[in-house]
């Protein structure tokens, strides 16, 4: 008896599934305002796990059945549906599906670095007082800071131009003769000794 009931149920489901014609469902998904393709649209048959995803150009193609309700979903667009007709003369159906943009207004979210109000209160009470403009200006022109900036910052446009012009002028001045040797130049020796004391000649 159980086998007979099971056989009848399987037969009924089989007849019901083949009562609808299988066809190749293809098409393209575009926007409603500019008719540009909507890439990677999720296309599914309603209440099933059958479907596909459109490619970069909005094109899709998969096997469906007549009377299937097709759901189109894409990020930033309103969901749309389409029912495949049941009076088709061929085993294929093409569709141009239009999706319209959907604007979702989200509430403002404020992110704070403190996980509780007590942590905020403690951080607020222990925070150092802010510096005034005079203190910031004095820190910016401190000799140590100016020395670091002088040694690490690149030359500006005027300095590069002046250096290039001086080199070109010296090249023209000593054109046709040997350039001078600073072996007996006291200023050159003073610069050399100063650089040697400060360790500027060490290899980095």
C-alpha positions in Angstrom: 0.0 0.0 0.0 2.8 2.4 0.9 4.6 1.6 -2.3 1.5 2.4 -4.3 1.0 5.7 -2.6 4.6 6.6 -3.1 4.3 5.7 -6.8 1.2 7.8 -7.3 2.9 10.8 -5.6 6.0 10.5 -7.7 3.9 10.2 -10.8 1.9 13.3 -9.9 4.9 15.4 -9.2 6.5 14.1 -12.5 3.5 15.0 -14.5 3.2 18.4 -12.8 6.8 19.2 -13.5 6.6 18.3 -17.2 3.3 20.1 -17.7 5.2 23.3 -18.1 7.4 23.8 -21.2 11.2 24.2 -20.6 12.8 27.0 -22.6 15.9 29.1 -22.8 15.3 32.4 -21.1 17.8 35.1 -22.2 18.0 38.9 -22.1 19.7 42.0 -20.9 19.2 44.2 -17.8 19.4 48.0 -18.3 18.7 51.1 -16.3 15.5 53.0 -16.7 17.0 56.5 -17.1 20.0 55.9 -19.4 19.5 52.4 -20.7 23.0 51.5 -19.5 23.6 47.8 -18.6 23.3 46.8 -15.0 26.2 44.5 -14.3 26.0 41.4 -12.1 22.3 41.5 -11.5 21.0 38.6 -9.4 18.3 36.8 -11.4 16.3 34.0 -9.6 13.1 32.0 -10.2 10.8 32.9 -7.4 10.6 30.3 -4.5 13.4 28.2 -6.0 17.1 28.0 -6.1 17.3 28.3 -9.9 18.7 31.3 -11.6 21.9 33.0 -12.7 23.8 36.3 -12.5 24.1 38.8 -15.3 27.6 39.5 -16.7 29.4 42.8 -16.8 27.3 43.9 -19.8 24.0 42.9 -18.1 23.4 39.9 -20.3 22.0 36.6 -18.8 20.7 33.3 -20.1 19.5 30.2 -18.3 16.9 27.4 -18.5 13.4 28.3 -17.1 9.8 27.2 -17.5 6.6 28.8 -18.7 4.7 30.7 -16.0 7.9 31.1 -13.9 8.1 34.3 -12.0 11.6 35.8 -12.5 13.0 38.1 -9.8 15.6 40.7 -10.7 17.7 42.2 -7.9 20.7 44.6 -8.1 22.4 46.8 -5.5 21.1 50.4 -5.8 18.0 49.4 -7.8 14.4 48.5 -7.0 13.5 44.8 -7.2 11.6 43.9 -10.3 9.8 40.7 -11.5 8.6 39.2 -14.8 6.3 36.2 -15.5 7.2 34.1 -18.5 4.2 33.7 -20.8 2.7 30.2 -21.2 1.7 30.6 -24.9 5.1 30.6 -26.6 5.6 29.2 -30.0 9.3 28.6 -29.6 11.5 27.1 -26.9 13.3 30.3 -26.2 12.3 33.8 -24.9 14.3 37.1 -24.9 13.7 40.0 -22.6 15.0 43.5 -22.0 14.4 44.1 -18.3 14.5 47.7 -17.0 15.5 48.4 -13.4 15.0 51.8 -11.8 17.4 53.3 -9.2 16.4 53.0 -5.6 17.5 55.6 -3.0 17.8 54.5 0.6 18.4 57.1 3.2 20.4 55.8 6.1 20.4 57.4 9.6 23.5 59.2 10.7 25.9 57.0 12.6 28.5 58.6 15.0 31.5 56.5 15.8 33.5 57.3 18.9 36.8 55.8 20.2 35.3 55.2 23.6 33.2 52.1 24.2 31.3 53.4 27.2 30.3 56.8 28.7 32.6 56.2 31.7 35.6 55.7 29.3 34.7 59.0 27.6 34.4 60.8 31.0 37.8 59.5 32.1 39.5 60.5 28.8 37.9 63.9 28.9 39.0 64.6 32.5 42.5 63.4 31.9 43.0 65.2 28.6 45.8 67.8 28.6 44.7 71.4 27.9 45.1 72.4 24.2 48.0 74.6 23.2 47.4 78.2 22.2 48.6 79.8 19.0 51.7 81.3 20.6 52.8 78.0 22.0 52.3 76.3 18.6 54.2 79.1 16.8 57.1 78.8 19.3 57.3 75.1 18.8 57.3 75.5 15.0 60.2 77.9 15.0 62.3 76.1 17.6 66.0 75.8 16.6 65.9 72.0 16.9 62.8 71.8 14.6 64.2 74.2 12.1 67.5 72.2 12.0 65.6 69.0 11.3 63.6 70.7 8.6 66.7 72.2 7.0 68.4 68.8 6.8 65.4 66.7 5.6 63.4 69.0 3.4 64.2 69.3 -0.3 65.2 72.5 -2.0 62.4 74.6 -3.4 62.2 75.8 -7.0 64.3 79.0 -6.4 67.1 77.1 -4.7 67.2 74.5 -7.4 67.4 77.2 -10.1 70.1 79.1 -8.2 72.2 76.0 -7.8 71.8 75.0 -11.4 72.6 78.6 -12.6 75.8 78.7 -10.3 77.1 75.4 -11.7 76.5 76.5 -15.2 78.2 79.9 -14.6 81.2 78.2 -13.0 81.4 75.8 -16.0 81.5 78.8 -18.4 83.9 80.8 -16.2 86.5 78.0 -16.2 85.9 76.9 -19.8 89.2 76.1 -21.5 91.2 75.9 -18.3 91.6 73.6 -15.4 89.2 74.3 -12.5 90.9 75.7 -9.3 91.9 73.3 -6.5 90.7 74.2 -3.0 93.7 72.5 -1.4 95.0 75.9 -0.2 91.6 77.5 0.4 91.2 78.2 4.1 87.4 78.4 3.8 87.3 74.9 2.2 89.5 73.6 5.0 87.2 75.2 7.6 84.2 73.5 6.0 86.0 70.2 5.9 87.0 70.3 9.6 83.5 71.4 10.7 81.9 68.5 8.7 84.5 66.1 10.2 83.6 67.2 13.8 79.9 66.8 13.2 80.3 63.3 11.7 78.8 64.3 8.3 81.6 62.4 6.5 80.6 59.1 8.0 79.0 56.6 5.6 75.3 56.2 6.2 
